[in-house]
Amino acid sequence: MSEQTQTATDVDITPGEGAEHSGAPKHPKAFYTAEARATGDGRNGRVATSDGLLDLDLVIPNPITKPKKTNPEQLFASGFAACFNSAFQGAAKLLKVKLAESEVTARVGIGPVALNRFGLGVRLTVTAVGIDQETADRVAEKAELMCPYSNATRGNIPVEIEVRVK
C-alpha cells in the first residue's frame, strides 16, 4: 500500500444528510486515515493494514462451530466498543462528570434482511463506575453524538445502547 494513500486528508469526512451538523466546519479534514486491504476469498481471506500492525486471516462467522480465526463482525465490534468507550469518557469530561471508569461491550449481529442482502445490528452495553444511572444516561447520550461509529451507523443500522452503573 502506498504512502500516498495514508495521507490524512484523502478521505472525505463531511457528514451526510441527516447527520448532526451544528458547530461543524464547512469542509472538515480527517486528521488520521486508516488503510487496510482484504485479499483472498473475501470473508475467508486475509486483512492487513498498510502499517503492518494488523495482519489477520478471516473466516465466515458460523454459529455452530467455534472458529480459530476472526471475522469482520468481530473487528467491527472491537472498533465500535473502543470508540464508544473513548467517546463516553470524553463526554464525561465535557459534562464535568467524575467518572471512575467505564467499559463498553459491543455485540454485532449479521443476518439476511432480504434475498441476497445481509444487514448488521449492534447492541452496546456501557458500564459506568462511580456515577448514578441518570448521569450515566446523560453521558451516553452525549457520547452517542461524539462517537464516529455512532455517527456512521445512525439511521443505517439498528444500534441499541444499554447503560449500566456499578
C-alpha positions in Angstrom: 0.0 0.0 0.0 1.4 3.3 -1.0 2.4 6.1 1.4 0.3 8.5 -0.7 -2.9 6.7 0.3 -2.1 7.2 4.0 -2.4 11.0 4.0 -4.9 12.3 6.5 -6.8 14.4 4.1 -7.5 12.0 1.3 -10.8 10.7 2.8 -13.9 12.9 2.8 -15.4 13.1 6.3 -18.2 15.6 5.5 -21.3 14.5 7.5 -24.1 13.0 5.2 -27.7 14.1 5.1 -29.5 13.7 8.4 -26.3 13.9 10.4 -25.7 16.4 13.1 -24.1 19.5 11.6 -24.3 22.2 14.2 -20.9 23.6 15.0 -19.2 21.5 12.3 -16.7 23.1 10.0 -17.9 23.6 6.4 -15.1 21.3 5.0 -13.8 19.1 7.8 -10.5 17.4 7.3 -9.5 13.9 8.5 -6.6 14.0 11.0 -6.0 10.3 10.5 -6.8 7.8 7.8 -6.5 4.0 8.4 -5.8 1.8 5.5 -6.5 -1.9 5.3 -6.6 -4.3 2.3 -8.6 -7.5 2.0 -7.2 -10.3 -0.2 -8.1 -13.8 -1.0 -11.5 -15.3 -0.8 -13.3 -12.3 0.9 -14.6 -13.4 4.3 -12.4 -16.5 4.1 -9.4 -14.3 3.1 -6.9 -12.1 4.9 -6.9 -8.5 6.0 -3.8 -6.3 6.7 -3.2 -2.7 7.5 -0.7 -0.7 5.5 1.5 -0.2 8.6 1.6 -3.9 9.3 0.2 -3.7 12.8 -2.8 -5.8 11.9 -2.5 -8.9 9.7 -5.2 -11.5 10.1 -6.7 -14.5 8.4 -10.5 -14.3 8.3 -13.3 -16.8 8.4 -17.0 -16.6 7.8 -18.9 -16.4 11.1 -20.6 -19.8 11.9 -22.9 -20.1 14.9 -22.4 -23.8 15.0 -18.6 -24.2 15.1 -16.0 -22.4 17.2 -13.7 -20.8 14.6 -10.0 -20.4 15.2 -9.8 -17.2 13.2 -11.5 -13.8 13.5 -14.3 -12.4 11.2 -15.2 -8.9 10.1 -18.0 -8.6 12.6 -15.6 -9.1 15.5 -13.3 -6.4 14.1 -16.3 -4.1 13.7 -17.4 -4.9 17.3 -13.9 -4.2 18.6 -13.6 -0.9 16.9 -17.1 0.3 17.9 -16.6 -0.7 21.5 -13.2 1.1 21.8 -14.5 4.2 20.0 -17.7 4.4 22.1 -15.8 3.9 25.3 -13.5 6.7 24.4 -16.5 8.9 23.5 -18.1 8.1 26.8 -15.1 9.1 28.7 -14.7 12.3 26.7 -18.4 13.1 27.1 -18.0 12.7 30.9 -15.1 15.2 30.9 -17.1 17.7 28.8 -20.1 17.4 31.1 -17.7 17.7 34.1 -18.8 14.3 35.4 -16.3 12.5 37.7 -16.3 9.0 36.1 -14.2 6.4 37.9 -14.0 4.1 34.9 -16.1 2.7 32.1 -16.2 -0.2 29.7 -18.2 -0.9 26.6 -19.1 -4.3 25.2 -20.3 -4.3 21.6 -22.3 -7.2 20.1 -22.6 -7.1 16.3 -25.2 -9.4 14.7 -25.3 -10.2 11.0 -28.1 -11.9 9.1 -30.3 -11.8 6.0 -32.6 -8.9 5.6 -33.9 -9.8 2.1 -33.0 -12.2 -0.7 -29.2 -11.9 -1.3 -29.0 -9.0 1.2 -27.5 -9.0 4.6 -27.6 -6.5 7.4 -25.9 -5.7 10.7 -27.3 -4.7 14.1 -25.4 -3.5 17.1 -26.0 -3.7 20.8 -23.7 -1.6 23.0 -23.6 -2.3 26.8 -21.9 0.6 28.7 -20.9 0.0 32.3 -20.1 3.2 34.2 -18.4 3.1 37.6 -18.8 5.8 40.2 -21.8 7.7 38.8 -25.6 7.3 39.1 -27.9 6.0 36.4 -29.4 9.3 35.4 -25.9 10.8 35.0 -24.6 7.8 33.1 -27.6 8.0 30.7 -26.9 11.7 30.1 -23.2 10.9 29.4 -24.2 8.1 27.0 -26.5 10.4 25.1 -23.6 12.9 24.6 -21.2 10.1 23.7 -23.6 8.8 21.0 -23.3 12.2 19.3 -19.5 12.3 19.6 -18.6 8.7 18.5 -17.6 8.4 14.8 -19.0 4.9 14.7 -22.3 6.1 16.1 -22.3 8.9 13.5 -21.6 6.5 10.7 -24.3 4.0 11.7 -27.0 6.3 12.8 -30.1 5.9 10.5 -28.3 3.0 8.7 -28.4 0.0 11.1 -30.2 -0.6 14.4 -27.9 0.3 17.3 -29.2 -0.2 20.9 -27.4 1.3 23.8 -27.8 -0.1 27.3 -26.3 1.8 30.2 -25.5 0.1 33.5 -23.9 1.6 36.6 -21.7 -0.1 39.2 
